[in-house]
Amino acid sequence: MTTKKYSLLCFVVFALMLVNLSACKVSEEEGYGRWDADANAMIDSNEYGTAWNEAGYYGRWDANRDNYIDESEWNAGRNTYMQDVGADQVGAYTDWDVDGDGRLSDTEFRDRSFDVYDADRDGNLNEAEYNTWWGGFNRTGNSL
């Protein structure tokens, strides 16, 4: 292989690596940035709720599409999405079912999931807390 061809090949490989790295960086920033609407490096419960609704996250757990999450759907979702969170932090299904009706509404589910990922209990998700949530969600091959 001539020096000119080798140089061209190296350039192409390097360019492809840069494109790949920049694509990864953009997707990470878009994810956190989408949820942190005011760009203050914290996702509060209002920002979380807005982005939650846009993402359709609740529907991913509601397997039978009845607009409620029953205990079997919750168990399946917990095993799929919450592997990185300790059982003591997640709690039991009854902890999530605030009104005690045996099913989780979107509001109950959204509010409790925010609490689970707010590990330091400061009322905001920082980037590390968000990444714990995103890691569980993204492990399944889903995207927002």
N, C-alpha and C positions, 0 to 999 in steps of 0.2 A: 504494500500500500504506500502510495506516495505521501510525502509530507503534507502536500496541499489537501489531499483527500482525508488524511488523518486529522488535520486541523479542522476541516469542515465537519467531520463526524463528531469530534470533541465539542465543537460549538453547538451542534444540534442536540447532543445529549445534555449539555449544560443548559441550554435554553429550555428543554423539556423539563428538566429538574426545577428550574425557576418557576415555570408555569405551574407545575404541580404544587410546589411550596406555597405560592401565592394563592392558589385556589383553596388550600387548606386554611390558610390564615383568614381569608375572606369569610369562609363558612363559619369559623369560630366567632369572628367579630359580629357577623350578621345574627347569629343565634343569641348571644348575650345582649347585643345592641337592640335587637327586636323586643326583648323583654324589658330592658332598662331604657324606657322611652325618654326619660329626662336626662340620660347620660350622666348620672351622678355616682356611678359605680355601685349602686345599690338598687335592687328590685324590691319595691314595696308591694304590699298586698293588692293595691289598685292596679299597678302595672302588671303584676302577675295575673290578676283576674282578666284584664283586657287581652293580654297575649294568650292566655289560656283559652279564652273563647275563640280567638282567631285561629289557634292551632288545632282545635277540635280534639284536644287530648281526652276529654271525658268519653267521647264516642269510641275511642280505641279500647277502653275498658268495658264499655256497655255492649257486650257481645251479642245479646239478643235484641238490641235496638229498641228497648221498651222505655228509654229515657230514665232508667234507674239502674244502679249497680247493686246486684244482690250479692250475698256472701260468696257464692261460688265464683262469680265474675271478679270480685275483689281479690279472692285468693289467687286466682289465675294471674291477674294483673300484678299483684304483689310479688309473686314468684318470677314474673317476667321482667318487671321494671324496677323493683326495689331490692335487688340483690345486694346492693352496696350499702344498704341502710340496716342497722341492727333492729331486731325484732322489738326490743324495748322502746326504741324510738318510733317505730311504726305503730305499735300498739295493736289492739284487737279490733275486729270489725265493729264491735259494739261501741268502741271509743269514737269511731268515725260517724256512726249513726246517731247524731245529736238528738234528733226528735224521737228516737226509739221506734220508728215505724217498720223496721226490718229491711229497709232499702236506703241507698245513698242517693240523694239528689245531687245535681251538679254543684250546687252551692256548698253542701256539706263536704263533698269530695274535694272540691277546689280548696276550700279553706283549710281542711285538715292536711291535704298534701303540702300546702304552703308551710304549715306548722312543722311537718316532718322534716322538710329540707332546710328550714331555718334553724340549723343546729345550735347556734349560739343564742337563740331566742331573743334577738334584738328587733324583730319586726321587719327585717329586710333580708333579702338573699344577696350575699356578696358573690363575687365571681366563683370562689371555691365551692360554695354551697350550690350555686347554679350548675357548676360542672359535675357535681355528684348527681344531681337530678338528670342532667343531660346525658351523662355516661350511662345511666340505667335505661333511659329512653332510647338512646342511640344504639345501644348494644343489640337491639332487636332489628336493626336495619331500617327503622322508621326515620322519617325526617319531618320537620315542621313545615 
